[in-house]
Amino acid sequence: MTTHYYQTDMPVEKVNDSSDLDAKVPAHLQRTSITSLTMTSEPSHRCVKARVVHKGPVISCAQKDGVEMLRAEIREEDLAPSTTEHTSINVIFFGTLAKDFSQSVRQGDVVLLAEFTIRKSPSFLRDKLHPCQLEMDDKDACVYVCPSAAPSHGPSSSEAKYTYVPLNNLKHKTVVNVYGVVTFFKQPFPSKGSDYCSTLKITDQSDVKVSCNIFSKKLEDHPVIIRVGDIIRLHRFKAAIYNDSMTLLNTYGWSAVTFDGIIDSPVAPRTSSKSFHFGESDKHTVQELRQWAASQSLISNDPTVSLSLVHPGMYFDLTCQLLAKAVMDSRCILLKVWDGTKCEHPLLNVAVASDALEGESTVAKDRMNLTANVLVYDNHMETARDLKPGTFLRFYNLRSLLQRDPDQQTDQPEHLSFHLHGGTTYGRGLRSLPAESPDLQSLKSVLENHVDLDEYGEVNDGTFMDVWYTPPEAVDGEGSSYTGGEGSSYTVRTCEHNTQQLTLAQVKRSTPPLSCHVRAQVKKYHPQQLYQCLKLFCSKCKTMKDVPDDSAVAKVFRESARENQPCDEQWAATSSASSREPGRTISMHISRDMVGESTHMQLIFVEGTTLEEICVLSCNYKNLVPVRSGNGRMTLMDLTAPFLFSGDKRYYRCKQCSRKTFENFVFTGVETWDEQAVAKALGVQLMQYGLLIQFELDDGTDTLEALLWENAEKFFHVSAVDASGSQDLQDKIQTVMNIIQPPDSSLENRPWLDLCLSVYTVKDNDQNKVCYQIINTEIREE
């Protein structure tokens, strides 16, 4: 029950200062802490004061006959470090109040709310906020707002009051602010969800070491940590005991600011935030931590190794400048870097065509043994792609190895190569360095001594490239039976560069990674039954599986229809119809949130059908999700069955990467429903269709097995997902294969293929296995 003492002329009233909010509150109202609110709390005579940290759009509420509503999240301010969780709460505004709140209040404003109703929060398990929510109707509600100051573009000049907790005083399930010295860190890497994760360990004068995990969707929001010994400040992090150790985890509204840990270097905050507090007390804290860290030998005076000191087999950190880069294949990017010093060992020069290289020519530096060719793999590729030539960067846990050029003789000395392998073991990674980083001063002065290098060698650049890409002559009669240069080819290469053409024998002797051209014939291919080449692939966990055949899928539908039970989901509006089979009912459900929207028929949940029936229905409805019911609850069907039917296409989900529960859906705000939108709404990881064929190639010098996978759709001029539902496209693939390897034909009667090959390694039982894949190649269409 709510007692009403007053009304305001305007649903939302503004005041000039936060202190004025308290003056506006009638004497009979008592300010209440958000953390103290429960379902049994009496809201009369109470009000809450908090800052708006999230404001949603005004939408129509179907449960209240289309009344407009708005959801906002508010967080209590001036919290003590020992404050427990549930300091933030959802507030739902209805009617005119929703529209006025949307127009008058912005994120960051401080509000005072009175005359609210306390309800159980339906989203508590999902958003981890307060288990209650506040509801406010424009008839009775009182809302005062104090606008926040305009966003600043640098540190705040006034001293805000923050309390920092020593690491030895952290308490379980408390939200705290801390300072620390970084003793270990990993650059941000993709987590199993949609976020990036930063992992670090920090310590302070208490000599306690604490692990910290930071999750954020945006890479730029993660702390800029350059080396061990950096100082970091963390705001609004939750302390929790995990595996018997105290751990810090970022919470809503978190922030992180880092500083160089070197004594006497400028105390310059590193952060992507445009508005943050930094005062004299922070500067004093950073300087104290620097002094203490130096006394504990936590900072290395020389954290990186120059190229002049690198020897084979090392793992080391390298600070350098990016000269140029090139994408080698889908697993590898080449970064050509230098630090102005000359390596004692000859450096491997990875062959890349000039038109494939982004950045300046490195010919002169290559000749002087100044250019390090770093091959970057797997999870580090996203960071490498974003780097611009001229950027200063640092590699962490870079590995140096001896390798030979592809056509180098065995009696010639090996060259030194550099690899940044996948994973984050021992902090492996790379990052760009801020221009003001103290570590760059000595590097820049060294590089300035070589400013005139580019004036030499540019004249002969074209000649050099011609010599480099001239195909090697056959050795020891190896090419006597090689006829790959004769006749036309059924395929055409699309890589648009003039990289070297090798025999298969030379390719098998080469050291990966390598991209090269070959000319060969198909000796045989697998699978012979081409419908088996259609695969399902998860881009997140890399799982691959065969597409289930219709008999297995039909069995799942029959069993589900036979065991189907009535369903009573509050979020679903249901209609039913009798099937032609006595005693079996077909039910169709749509989200109540979508009722009244133009898209309400674009997503329908269907249960009780056979495979044949849902295929017929999918001709008339855009997206059908087959479901089954048990104990009154709706669930997706067995993994053998598609989770979505869309016209003649079927879509499957990944078992490892999909959400296990079937609840807390969000169906509103989607303009067009496609397979991606449906997968996101259901919390499942969509598996992609792909074509996988293994060729045994023969050119007269040797044979090798090469996969056609990532380039398969371009090779056949066919979309895999379209082929999954089209017999005509499957027949087109079969026709191509009959031309490449005509039935009952001999090898000499088969067409030659001009192919671009990628040579790379994969781990197989802890051993490196060399693999070959056809890339940048497609059939020639007349």
C-alpha positions in Angstrom: 0.0 0.0 0.0 1.3 3.5 -0.9 0.2 6.7 0.9 0.2 9.9 -1.2 1.0 13.3 0.4 1.6 15.6 -2.5 1.8 16.0 -6.3 4.0 18.2 -8.4 2.9 20.2 -11.4 5.6 18.5 -13.6 6.3 14.8 -13.5 10.1 15.6 -13.3 11.4 18.8 -11.7 15.0 20.0 -12.0 17.2 21.6 -9.4 20.5 23.4 -9.8 22.6 21.6 -7.2 22.8 18.1 -5.7 22.4 19.6 -2.2 19.1 21.2 -3.3 17.6 17.8 -3.8 17.5 17.2 0.0 16.0 20.6 0.5 13.1 19.8 -1.9 12.1 16.7 0.1 9.2 17.2 2.5 9.9 16.7 6.1 7.8 13.5 6.4 10.0 11.7 3.9 13.1 9.8 5.1 16.0 9.0 2.7 16.6 5.3 2.4 19.6 3.3 1.2 19.1 1.2 -1.9 20.9 -1.7 -0.2 18.3 -1.7 2.6 15.3 -2.1 0.3 13.4 -5.4 0.4 10.1 -6.8 -0.8 8.7 -6.2 2.7 9.9 -2.6 2.9 7.1 0.0 3.3 7.8 2.7 0.6 5.6 5.3 2.2 7.6 8.1 3.9 10.8 7.0 2.1 12.8 8.3 -0.9 16.0 7.3 -2.6 18.8 9.4 -4.0 21.2 8.0 -6.6 22.9 8.6 -9.9 21.5 7.4 -13.3 24.0 5.0 -14.8 21.7 3.7 -17.6 18.6 5.1 -19.3 16.7 3.0 -21.8 14.3 4.1 -24.6 10.6 4.7 -24.2 8.7 1.6 -25.3 5.1 0.3 -25.4 4.2 -2.1 -22.6 2.0 -4.9 -23.9 1.1 -6.1 -20.4 -0.4 -2.7 -19.6 -2.4 -2.2 -22.8 0.3 -0.3 -24.6 1.1 2.2 -21.9 4.5 3.8 -22.5 7.3 2.7 -20.2 11.0 3.3 -19.6 13.6 1.4 -17.7 16.5 3.1 -15.9 19.3 1.9 -13.6 20.4 4.0 -10.7 23.3 3.6 -8.4 23.8 4.9 -4.9 26.6 7.4 -4.4 29.2 8.0 -1.6 29.5 4.3 -0.9 31.9 3.0 1.8 34.5 0.5 0.6 32.9 -2.2 2.7 29.5 -1.7 1.0 28.0 -5.0 -0.1 26.4 -5.8 -3.4 22.9 -4.6 -4.6 23.9 -0.9 -4.7 22.2 -0.5 -8.1 18.5 -1.0 -8.8 16.2 -0.9 -11.8 13.5 1.7 -11.9 10.5 1.4 -14.3 8.6 4.6 -15.2 5.1 4.5 -16.7 2.9 6.8 -18.7 3.7 10.5 -19.1 6.4 10.1 -16.5 8.3 7.8 -18.8 8.3 10.3 -21.6 9.2 13.3 -19.4 12.0 11.3 -17.7 13.4 10.4 -21.1 13.4 14.1 -22.2 14.6 15.7 -18.9 17.1 13.2 -17.5 20.4 12.0 -18.9 22.9 9.4 -17.9 25.1 10.7 -15.0 22.4 13.0 -13.5 21.5 12.6 -9.8 17.9 11.9 -9.1 15.7 11.8 -6.0 12.7 9.5 -6.2 9.7 9.3 -3.9 6.2 7.6 -4.0 7.4 4.4 -5.7 6.2 0.8 -5.4 8.6 -2.0 -4.7 8.3 -5.1 -6.9 10.3 -8.3 -7.4 12.8 -7.8 -10.3 12.2 -10.3 -13.1 15.7 -9.7 -14.5 17.7 -10.2 -11.2 19.3 -13.5 -12.3 20.3 -12.0 -15.6 21.6 -8.5 -14.7 22.8 -9.3 -11.1 21.4 -6.0 -9.8 19.1 -5.5 -6.8 16.5 -8.4 -6.4 13.8 -5.7 -6.2 12.8 -3.0 -8.7 11.1 0.4 -8.2 8.0 1.2 -10.2 6.7 4.8 -10.6 3.5 6.0 -12.1 3.0 9.7 -13.2 -0.2 10.0 -11.1 1.6 9.9 -7.8 5.4 9.9 -8.4 7.8 12.6 -7.3 11.0 12.9 -9.3 13.7 15.6 -8.8 16.8 15.7 -10.9 20.1 17.5 -10.6 21.8 17.6 -14.1 25.4 16.4 -14.1 28.2 18.8 -15.2 29.2 18.9 -18.8 31.7 16.1 -19.6 35.3 17.3 -19.1 38.0 16.4 -21.5 40.7 15.5 -19.0 41.3 15.0 -15.3 38.9 16.7 -12.9 40.4 19.7 -11.2 38.5 19.2 -7.9 39.4 16.6 -5.4 36.8 13.9 -5.3 36.5 11.8 -2.2 37.6 8.2 -2.9 38.7 5.7 -0.3 41.3 3.2 -1.3 41.6 -0.2 0.4 45.0 -1.9 1.0 45.2 -5.3 -0.7 45.6 -7.1 2.6 42.3 -5.6 3.8 40.0 -6.8 1.0 36.8 -8.5 2.2 34.8 -11.1 0.3 31.9 -9.6 -1.7 32.8 -6.0 -1.2 33.1 -3.3 -3.9 36.3 -1.4 -3.5 38.8 1.1 -5.0 42.5 0.0 -5.0 45.9 1.0 -6.1 48.6 -1.5 -7.0 51.8 -2.3 -8.8 51.5 -4.7 -11.8 53.5 -7.9 -11.2 52.1 -9.9 -14.2 49.7 -9.2 -17.0 48.2 -10.5 -20.3 47.1 -8.2 -23.1 43.3 -8.4 -23.7 42.2 -11.6 -25.4 38.8 -13.0 -26.5 36.9 -14.7 -23.7 34.5 -17.6 -24.2 31.6 -15.0 -24.3 31.4 -11.8 -26.3 33.9 -9.8 -24.1 37.6 -9.4 -24.1 39.4 -10.3 -20.9 42.5 -8.8 -19.3 44.3 -10.8 -16.6 46.8 -9.2 -14.2 48.3 -9.5 -10.8 49.0 -6.6 -8.5 50.6 -5.9 -5.2 51.1 -3.0 -2.8 53.0 -2.1 0.3 51.2 -4.8 2.2 53.1 -7.3 0.0 49.9 -9.2 -0.8 49.4 -10.3 -4.4 45.9 -10.2 -5.8 44.7 -11.5 -9.2 42.4 -9.2 -11.2 40.1 -10.1 -14.2 38.6 -7.4 -16.4 35.9 -8.1 -18.9 34.8 -5.6 -21.5 33.4 -5.7 -25.1 35.6 -2.9 -26.3 39.4 -3.3 -26.5 40.0 0.4 -25.9 38.3 0.2 -22.5 40.9 -2.2 -21.1 43.8 -0.8 -19.1 46.9 0.2 -21.0 49.6 -1.9 -19.3 53.0 -1.7 -21.0 55.2 -3.6 -18.6 55.6 -5.2 -15.2 56.0 -2.4 -12.6 53.3 -0.1 -14.1 51.0 1.4 -11.5 47.3 0.8 -11.8 44.2 2.4 -10.1 41.0 0.4 -10.1 37.6 1.9 -9.2 34.5 -0.1 -8.4 35.9 -3.6 -8.4 34.3 -6.5 -6.5 36.5 -8.5 -4.2 35.7 -12.2 -4.1 37.4 -15.4 -3.0 38.0 -17.8 -5.9 39.9 -21.0 -5.5 40.9 -19.9 -1.9 42.5 -16.7 -3.3 41.2 -13.2 -3.3 40.3 -11.9 -6.8 39.2 -8.6 -8.1 36.5 -8.4 -10.8 35.2 -5.3 -12.6 31.6 -4.3 -11.8 29.2 -1.9 -13.5 30.7 1.6 -13.8 34.2 0.4 -13.3 37.3 2.3 -14.4 41.0 1.7 -14.7 43.8 4.2 -15.0 47.5 3.2 -15.4 50.8 5.1 -14.9 54.4 4.4 -15.8 56.2 2.8 -12.9 59.6 4.4 -13.5 60.8 6.8 -10.8 61.0 10.4 -12.1 59.0 9.8 -15.2 56.0 12.0 -15.7 52.9 11.0 -13.7 50.7 10.9 -16.8 47.4 8.9 -16.6 46.8 6.4 -19.3 43.1 5.8 -20.0 40.5 5.9 -22.8 38.0 7.7 -20.6 37.4 11.4 -21.5 36.3 12.2 -17.9 38.1 10.9 -14.8 39.3 12.2 -11.5 43.0 12.7 -10.9 44.3 15.0 -8.2 47.3 15.7 -6.0 46.5 12.8 -3.7 46.6 10.4 -6.7 49.9 11.8 -7.8 51.3 11.3 -4.3 50.1 7.7 -4.2 51.7 6.9 -7.5 55.0 8.3 -6.5 54.9 6.4 -3.2 54.2 3.1 -5.0 57.0 3.9 -7.5 59.5 4.3 -4.6 58.3 1.1 -2.9 58.3 -0.9 -6.1 61.9 0.2 -6.9 63.0 -0.8 -3.4 61.5 -4.3 -4.0 63.1 -4.7 -7.4 59.7 -5.0 -9.1 60.8 -2.9 -12.0 63.3 -4.1 -14.6 65.6 -1.4 -15.9 65.8 -3.0 -19.3 62.5 -4.9 -19.9 63.1 -5.6 -23.6 65.9 -7.0 -25.8 67.2 -5.3 -28.9 67.5 -7.2 -32.1 71.3 -6.9 -31.9 71.2 -9.2 -28.8 68.7 -11.8 -30.0 69.9 -15.3 -30.6 68.1 -18.5 -31.8 65.6 -20.1 -29.3 64.9 -17.1 -27.2 61.6 -15.9 -25.8 61.8 -12.2 -25.3 60.0 -8.8 -25.4 60.8 -6.5 -28.3 60.1 -2.7 -28.5 60.1 -1.6 -32.2 58.5 0.3 -35.0 56.1 -1.2 -37.6 57.4 -0.6 -41.2 54.9 -2.6 -43.2 52.5 -5.5 -42.9 50.8 -8.1 -45.1 48.1 -10.8 -44.5 49.6 -14.2 -45.3 46.4 -16.2 -44.8 43.5 -16.5 -42.4 45.8 -17.7 -39.6 48.8 -15.4 -40.0 49.8 -11.8 -40.5 53.4 -10.7 -41.3 54.6 -7.6 -39.5 57.9 -6.1 -40.8 59.5 -4.2 -37.9 62.9 -2.7 -36.8 64.5 -1.1 -33.8 67.5 0.4 -35.5 70.0 -2.3 -34.4 71.5 -5.0 -36.5 71.1 -8.6 -35.6 74.2 -10.8 -35.5 72.4 -13.6 -37.3 71.1 -13.3 -40.9 67.3 -12.5 -40.7 64.7 -14.4 -42.7 63.1 -12.3 -45.4 59.5 -13.6 -46.0 58.5 -13.2 -49.6 55.5 -10.9 -50.1 54.5 -9.2 -53.3 54.8 -5.4 -53.2 51.1 -4.9 -54.0 50.2 -7.1 -51.0 52.3 -5.1 -48.6 50.8 -2.2 -46.7 53.5 0.4 -45.7 56.9 1.5 -46.8 59.4 -0.5 -48.8 61.9 -2.3 -46.6 64.3 -3.3 -49.3 67.2 -1.2 -48.1 66.7 -2.2 -44.5 66.4 -5.9 -45.5 69.8 -5.7 -47.2 71.4 -4.3 -44.1 69.8 -7.0 -41.9 67.8 -4.5 -40.0 64.2 -5.8 -40.7 62.7 -8.4 -38.5 59.9 -10.3 -40.2 57.5 -11.3 -37.3 54.7 -13.8 -38.1 51.7 -13.2 -35.9 49.1 -16.0 -35.4 45.6 -16.8 -34.2 44.2 -14.6 -31.4 46.8 -11.9 -31.9 45.7 -11.2 -35.5 42.9 -8.8 -34.6 45.3 -6.5 -32.8 47.9 -6.8 -35.6 45.2 -6.0 -38.3 44.5 -2.7 -36.6 48.1 -1.5 -36.5 49.2 1.2 -38.9 52.7 1.4 -40.4 54.8 3.8 -38.4 53.2 2.7 -35.1 55.5 1.9 -32.2 54.7 -1.4 -30.5 55.9 -4.0 -28.1 55.8 -7.8 -28.5 55.6 -9.9 -25.4 57.0 -13.4 -25.3 58.2 -13.3 -28.9 60.1 -16.4 -30.1 63.1 -16.5 -32.4 63.8 -19.6 -34.5 66.2 -20.7 -37.3 64.6 -21.4 -40.6 65.5 -21.8 -44.3 64.0 -20.0 -47.3 61.7 -22.2 -49.4 64.3 -23.0 -52.1 67.4 -22.6 -49.9 69.9 -25.5 -50.1 70.6 -27.6 -47.0 74.3 -26.6 -47.0 73.5 -22.9 -46.7 73.1 -21.2 -43.2 69.7 -20.9 -41.8 68.1 -17.5 -41.1 66.6 -16.2 -37.9 62.8 -15.8 -37.9 60.3 -14.5 -35.3 57.0 -16.0 -34.3 54.2 -14.7 -32.0 52.3 -17.9 -31.6 48.6 -18.1 -30.5 47.6 -18.2 -26.9 48.5 -16.0 -23.9 50.9 -18.2 -22.0 53.5 -16.1 -20.1 51.7 -13.0 -21.1 52.3 -13.6 -24.9 50.8 -10.7 -27.0 51.5 -7.4 -28.6 50.2 -3.8 -28.2 50.8 -0.4 -29.6 52.7 2.1 -27.4 51.6 5.6 -26.5 53.7 8.2 -28.2 54.6 9.7 -24.9 55.9 6.4 -23.4 59.3 6.9 -21.8 60.4 3.6 -23.3 60.3 5.2 -26.7 62.8 8.0 -26.2 65.9 5.9 -26.6 64.3 4.0 -29.5 63.4 7.1 -31.4 67.0 8.5 -31.0 68.4 5.3 -32.5 66.0 5.3 -35.4 66.9 8.9 -36.2 70.4 7.7 -37.1 68.9 5.8 -40.1 66.6 8.4 -41.5 68.4 8.4 -44.9 68.2 4.6 -45.4 65.1 4.8 -47.6 66.9 7.0 -50.1 69.0 4.0 -51.1 67.5 1.0 -52.7 64.3 2.5 -54.0 65.8 2.8 -57.5 66.5 -0.9 -57.7 63.4 -2.0 -55.8 61.6 -3.3 -59.0 64.7 -5.1 -60.1 65.1 -6.7 -56.7 61.5 -7.9 -56.7 61.8 -9.4 -60.2 64.8 -11.4 -59.0 63.1 -12.5 -55.8 60.0 -13.8 -57.6 61.8 -15.6 -60.5 60.8 -19.3 -60.1 63.9 -21.4 -59.2 65.4 -23.7 -61.8 64.9 -27.4 -61.4 67.6 -29.1 -59.3 69.2 -32.5 -60.1 66.8 -33.2 -62.9 63.9 -32.9 -60.6 61.8 -31.1 -63.1 62.4 -33.3 -66.1 58.9 -34.7 -66.2 57.2 -31.5 -65.0 54.7 -30.3 -67.6 52.8 -27.9 -65.5 53.8 -25.0 -67.6 52.0 -26.4 -70.7 48.3 -26.0 -71.7 45.4 -24.0 -70.2 44.1 -24.2 -66.7 40.6 -25.0 -65.5 41.1 -22.6 -62.5 42.3 -19.1 -62.1 44.2 -17.5 -59.2 42.7 -14.4 -57.6 45.5 -13.4 -55.3 46.6 -10.5 -57.6 50.3 -10.9 -56.8 53.2 -12.5 -58.6 54.5 -14.8 -55.9 56.9 -17.6 -56.8 55.6 -20.7 -58.6 57.1 -23.9 -57.1 56.9 -27.6 -57.8 55.2 -29.8 -55.3 58.6 -31.3 -54.4 59.9 -27.8 -53.5 56.7 -27.0 -51.6 57.2 -30.1 -49.4 60.8 -29.0 -48.6 59.8 -25.5 -47.7 59.5 -24.1 -44.2 56.0 -22.9 -43.2 54.4 -20.4 -43.1 54.4 -19.8 -46.8 52.1 -18.8 -49.7 53.1 -20.0 -53.1 51.8 -20.8 -56.6 51.7 -24.4 -57.9 50.3 -26.1 -61.1 49.0 -29.6 -60.6 46.3 -32.1 -61.4 43.9 -33.9 -59.1 44.9 -37.5 -58.6 41.9 -38.2 -56.3 39.6 -36.4 -53.8 37.7 -37.2 -50.7 34.8 -37.5 -49.9 33.6 -39.2 -53.1 30.0 -38.7 -52.0 29.9 -34.9 -52.3 26.9 -34.4 -49.9 29.4 -35.4 -47.2 31.6 -32.4 -48.0 29.0 -30.1 -46.4 30.1 -29.3 -42.8 28.9 -27.4 -39.8 31.6 -25.2 -38.2 31.6 -23.1 -35.0 33.7 -20.0 -35.4 34.1 -19.6 -31.6 35.4 -23.0 -30.5 36.4 -24.3 -33.9 34.2 -27.4 -33.6 33.4 -29.1 -36.9 30.7 -31.8 -37.5 28.7 -33.4 -40.3 25.3 -32.1 -41.1 22.8 -34.6 -39.6 20.9 -36.6 -42.2 17.1 -36.3 -42.6 16.4 -39.8 -41.1 18.1 -38.8 -37.8 16.4 -35.4 -37.7 13.0 -37.0 -38.5 13.4 -39.4 -35.7 14.0 -36.6 -33.2 10.9 -34.8 -34.4 8.7 -38.0 -34.1 9.9 -38.7 -30.6 9.3 -35.1 -29.5 5.8 -35.0 -31.0 4.9 -38.3 -29.3 6.2 -37.1 -25.9 5.0 -33.5 -26.1 3.3 -32.0 -23.0 1.3 -28.8 -22.5 3.4 -25.7 -22.2 2.7 -22.7 -19.9 5.3 -20.0 -20.5 4.4 -16.5 -19.3 6.3 -14.8 -22.0 4.5 -16.7 -24.8 1.1 -16.2 -26.5 -0.1 -19.6 -27.8 -2.4 -20.9 -30.4 -3.1 -24.6 -31.1 -4.5 -26.8 -33.9 -5.1 -30.5 -34.2 -2.9 -32.5 -36.5 -4.0 -35.2 -39.0 -2.7 -37.7 -36.4 -5.3 -38.4 -33.7 -4.4 -37.1 -30.3 -1.5 -35.0 -31.4 -1.7 -31.2 -31.2 0.5 -28.6 -33.0 1.1 -25.5 -31.0 2.6 -22.2 -32.2 3.9 -19.6 -29.8 5.0 -16.0 -30.2 6.5 -13.6 -27.7 4.0 -11.4 -25.9 6.5 -8.6 -26.2 6.2 -8.8 -29.9 2.4 -8.7 -30.1 1.4 -5.5 -31.9 4.8 -5.1 -33.5 5.1 -5.4 -37.3 7.7 -8.2 -36.8 5.5 -10.4 -34.6 5.1 -13.1 -37.3 8.8 -13.2 -38.1 9.7 -15.4 -35.2 7.4 -18.3 -34.2 8.0 -21.2 -31.8 6.5 -24.5 -33.0 6.0 -27.8 -31.1 4.3 -31.1 -31.8 5.2 -31.2 -35.5 6.9 -33.8 -37.6 9.9 -32.9 -39.8 7.7 -33.0 -42.9 5.1 -30.7 -41.3 7.6 -28.0 -40.2 9.2 -28.0 -43.6 5.8 -27.3 -45.1 5.2 -24.5 -42.6 8.6 -22.9 -43.2 7.5 -22.2 -46.8 5.0 -19.7 -45.4 6.7 -18.3 -42.3 10.1 -16.6 -42.1 11.6 -18.1 -38.9 10.4 -21.2 -37.2 12.0 -22.4 -34.0 11.1 -26.1 -33.2 10.7 -26.6 -29.4 9.4 -29.3 -27.0 7.9 -29.0 -23.5 8.5 -30.8 -20.3 7.1 -30.0 -16.8 5.3 -27.0 -18.3 8.5 -25.4 -19.6 9.7 -24.9 -23.1 13.1 -26.1 -24.3 14.9 -26.4 -27.6 15.0 -29.8 -29.2 17.9 -32.2 -29.3 21.1 -31.0 -30.9 20.6 -33.3 -33.8 17.7 -31.1 -34.8 18.0 -27.6 -36.3 17.2 -24.8 -33.9 15.8 -22.7 -36.8 14.0 -23.4 -40.1 14.0 -20.4 -42.5 12.5 -21.2 -45.9 14.5 -24.1 -47.4 17.5 -23.5 -45.0 18.1 -25.1 -41.6 20.4 -23.7 -38.9 22.1 -25.6 -36.1 23.7 -24.6 -32.8 27.0 -25.4 -31.2 26.7 -27.5 -28.0 29.8 -26.1 -26.3 29.2 -22.4 -26.9 25.4 -22.2 -26.6 23.5 -21.2 -23.5 22.3 -24.2 -21.5 19.1 -22.6 -20.1 16.1 -21.5 -22.1 14.9 -18.3 -20.4 15.3 -14.6 -20.0 14.8 -13.8 -23.7 14.7 -10.3 -25.1 12.6 -10.2 -28.3 12.0 -6.4 -28.6 13.9 -3.8 -30.5 14.7 -6.1 -33.5 13.7 -4.6 -36.9 14.5 -7.6 -39.0 14.7 -11.2 -37.8 17.4 -13.3 -39.5 19.4 -16.3 -38.3 21.9 -14.1 -36.5 19.2 -12.2 -34.6 17.4 -15.4 -33.7 20.6 -17.0 -32.4 21.4 -13.9 -30.3 17.9 -13.8 -28.8 18.0 -17.5 -27.9 21.5 -17.3 -26.5 22.9 -19.9 -28.9 26.1 -20.0 -31.0 25.1 -20.3 -34.7 27.1 -22.9 -36.6 28.3 -21.9 -40.1 28.0 -24.0 -43.2 31.1 -24.8 -45.0 32.4 -27.0 -47.8 35.4 -29.3 -47.1 37.2 -31.4 -49.7 40.6 -33.0 -49.6 42.6 -33.2 -52.9 45.6 -35.3 -53.6 47.6 -33.1 -56.1 50.2 -34.4 -58.5 52.5 -32.4 -60.8 55.0 -35.1 -61.8 57.6 -34.1 -59.2 55.7 -35.2 -56.1 52.2 -35.5 -54.6 50.7 -33.8 -51.6 47.3 -33.6 -49.9 45.7 -30.1 -49.8 42.4 -29.1 -48.2 39.8 -26.9 -49.9 38.0 -25.2 -47.0 38.1 -21.5 -46.3 38.2 -20.7 -50.1 35.7 -23.4 -51.1 32.7 -21.1 -51.7 34.7 -18.8 -54.0 36.3 -21.9 -55.7 32.9 -23.3 -56.7 31.1 -19.9 -56.9 28.5 -21.4 -54.5 27.3 -20.4 -51.0 27.5 -23.3 -48.6 24.3 -22.3 -46.8 22.5 -22.0 -50.1 23.8 -25.4 -51.2 22.5 -27.0 -48.0 18.9 -26.4 -49.2 19.3 -26.5 -53.0 19.8 -29.7 -55.1 20.7 -27.5 -58.1 23.7 -26.0 -56.4 24.8 -29.5 -55.1 24.6 -30.7 -58.7 26.7 -27.7 -59.8 29.5 -28.8 -57.3 29.3 -32.4 -58.7 29.6 -31.1 -62.2 32.8 -29.2 -61.3 34.3 -32.2 -59.7 33.5 -34.4 -62.7 35.5 -32.0 -64.9 38.4 -31.9 -62.4 38.5 -35.7 -62.2 36.3 -37.2 -65.0 35.0 -40.6 -64.0 37.2 -43.5 -65.1 39.8 -41.1 -66.5 43.6 -41.4 -66.3 45.7 -38.7 -64.7 47.2 -37.5 -68.0 43.7 -36.8 -69.4 42.7 -34.5 -66.5 42.9 -30.7 -66.6 45.8 -28.8 -65.0 44.9 -26.4 -62.2 46.7 -23.2 -61.3 46.5 -23.0 -57.5 47.6 -20.7 -54.7 48.7 -22.8 -51.7 49.0 -21.8 -48.1 51.6 -23.9 -46.1 51.2 -23.8 -42.4 51.5 -25.9 -39.2 49.0 -27.2 -36.7 49.4 -29.1 -33.4 48.7 -32.8 -33.6 49.4 -34.8 -30.4 51.9 -32.1 -29.3 53.7 -32.4 -32.6 53.8 -29.8 -35.4 52.2 -31.1 -38.5 52.6 -29.3 -41.9 49.4 -28.8 -43.7 48.4 -27.4 -47.1 45.3 -25.5 -48.1 44.1 -24.1 -51.4 43.4 -20.4 -51.2 42.7 -17.5 -53.6 41.6 -19.8 -56.4 38.4 -20.3 -58.3 37.1 -22.3 -61.3 37.2 -20.5 -64.6 33.7 -19.8 -65.7 33.2 -19.3 -69.4 
